[in-house]
Amino acid sequence: MSDATVPHRTAEPVPDPGGGRDRRSRWPLLGAAVGIGGMVATVVFDVRPQPPDSVVMTTPGLLESVDRVAAHAGFVTGFLTVAGLLVLAAAWRRRVEPRAPSSTAARVVSAGLTASAAALTLGYGWKGALGAYLPGGLESTAFDLPGMYVYLMLNDFGGYIGWLGVVVAAGGVAWMGLRERLVSRWIGAVSLVPVLVTTAMAVGMSLAGSPAIAGPIWMVVAFAGLAFGRSTIAR
């Protein structure tokens, strides 16, 4: 037997099954668009009330301060974001995974995007339901105030928690960049940010909505970098 050790080998990208044309690919721009859509649906159209300090947060009267139009707009934008996540996951599987057959991290990315799509379907769906049940909505008489308050609580972090899958995907991209050298190292470094932010806030503060703080922003930066950068795995 030989005592010689086998040196570590990084994953090697294989030729593009689509033809290997030397040009920049634009499909990652969908990821940047999804990140923007997620920020709009989650943050811009946030329906969580912000009462003054004198108002008790558990008062059903908080429903009066919820913007029904914002709830509806967040629901529509959110569902478009979910659809974009699913298309992006499919594009990743088709264009990236065949070129990195030995990379588990590459498969974690598509799995994370799909997981977020499933979870955010519920989160944004609850936002749409709240808009339908508020005064002026299609089914404004369906629930009494206590029932409506349940929907308000579901919307507290409903559109935030589901971004955890995207954070896991960011971890996969970080590994691909820093360990396997399949994407640019700066993208790998940037991809560590949502992982570290989410971990710190979850462990230190029990903040369930922490994945949405950096997840959508990471998608904009990382996928724009894949589209315009030198990561051959994305071409």
ChimeraX attribute file (.defattr): number of C-alpha atoms within 10 A of each C-alpha:
attribute: neighborCount
match mode: 1-to-1
recipient: residues
	/A:1	3
	/A:2	4
	/A:3	5
	/A:4	6
	/A:5	6
	/A:6	6
	/A:7	6
	/A:8	6
	/A:9	8
	/A:10	13
	/A:11	16
	/A:12	15
	/A:13	20
	/A:14	15
	/A:15	14
	/A:16	17
	/A:17	11
	/A:18	9
	/A:19	7
	/A:20	10
	/A:21	10
	/A:22	9
	/A:23	8
	/A:24	15
	/A:25	15
	/A:26	14
	/A:27	18
	/A:28	22
	/A:29	21
	/A:30	20
	/A:31	27
	/A:32	23
	/A:33	19
	/A:34	25
	/A:35	26
	/A:36	17
	/A:37	23
	/A:38	30
	/A:39	25
	/A:40	18
	/A:41	26
	/A:42	26
	/A:43	16
	/A:44	13
	/A:45	20
	/A:46	22
	/A:47	24
	/A:48	19
	/A:49	15
	/A:50	11
	/A:51	11
	/A:52	8
	/A:53	7
	/A:54	6
	/A:55	11
	/A:56	11
	/A:57	13
	/A:58	9
	/A:59	11
	/A:60	16
	/A:61	14
	/A:62	17
	/A:63	20
	/A:64	11
	/A:65	12
	/A:66	19
	/A:67	17
	/A:68	22
	/A:69	17
	/A:70	18
	/A:71	27
	/A:72	23
	/A:73	18
	/A:74	29
	/A:75	26
	/A:76	17
	/A:77	21
	/A:78	29
	/A:79	22
	/A:80	16
	/A:81	26
	/A:82	24
	/A:83	17
	/A:84	21
	/A:85	28
	/A:86	18
	/A:87	16
	/A:88	21
	/A:89	21
	/A:90	16
	/A:91	16
	/A:92	21
	/A:93	17
	/A:94	13
	/A:95	17
	/A:96	23
	/A:97	22
	/A:98	18
	/A:99	22
	/A:100	21
	/A:101	14
	/A:102	14
	/A:103	20
	/A:104	13
	/A:105	21
	/A:106	23
	/A:107	20
	/A:108	19
	/A:109	25
	/A:110	25
	/A:111	20
	/A:112	23
	/A:113	27
	/A:114	23
	/A:115	21
	/A:116	22
	/A:117	25
	/A:118	17
	/A:119	20
	/A:120	27
	/A:121	21
	/A:122	17
	/A:123	24
	/A:124	28
	/A:125	22
	/A:126	21
	/A:127	32
	/A:128	23
	/A:129	20
	/A:130	29
	/A:131	27
	/A:132	20
	/A:133	20
	/A:134	23
	/A:135	14
	/A:136	12
	/A:137	15
	/A:138	12
	/A:139	14
	/A:140	15
	/A:141	12
	/A:142	11
	/A:143	13
	/A:144	11
	/A:145	13
	/A:146	12
	/A:147	12
	/A:148	19
	/A:149	19
	/A:150	12
	/A:151	20
	/A:152	23
	/A:153	13
	/A:154	17
	/A:155	24
	/A:156	18
	/A:157	19
	/A:158	24
	/A:159	28
	/A:160	25
	/A:161	19
	/A:162	25
	/A:163	27
	/A:164	25
	/A:165	25
	/A:166	31
	/A:167	32
	/A:168	26
	/A:169	29
	/A:170	30
	/A:171	25
	/A:172	24
	/A:173	29
	/A:174	27
	/A:175	23
	/A:176	27
	/A:177	21
	/A:178	18
	/A:179	15
	/A:180	20
	/A:181	18
	/A:182	26
	/A:183	24
	/A:184	21
	/A:185	19
	/A:186	13
	/A:187	24
	/A:188	24
	/A:189	17
	/A:190	18
	/A:191	29
	/A:192	19
	/A:193	18
	/A:194	27
	/A:195	21
	/A:196	14
	/A:197	16
	/A:198	24
	/A:199	17
	/A:200	14
	/A:201	16
	/A:202	15
	/A:203	10
	/A:204	9
	/A:205	10
	/A:206	12
	/A:207	15
	/A:208	18
	/A:209	19
	/A:210	24
	/A:211	25
	/A:212	25
	/A:213	18
	/A:214	21
	/A:215	28
	/A:216	25
	/A:217	17
	/A:218	24
	/A:219	27
	/A:220	21
	/A:221	17
	/A:222	25
	/A:223	23
	/A:224	20
	/A:225	20
	/A:226	25
	/A:227	21
	/A:228	15
	/A:229	17
	/A:230	13
	/A:231	18
	/A:232	21
	/A:233	22
	/A:234	24
	/A:235	22
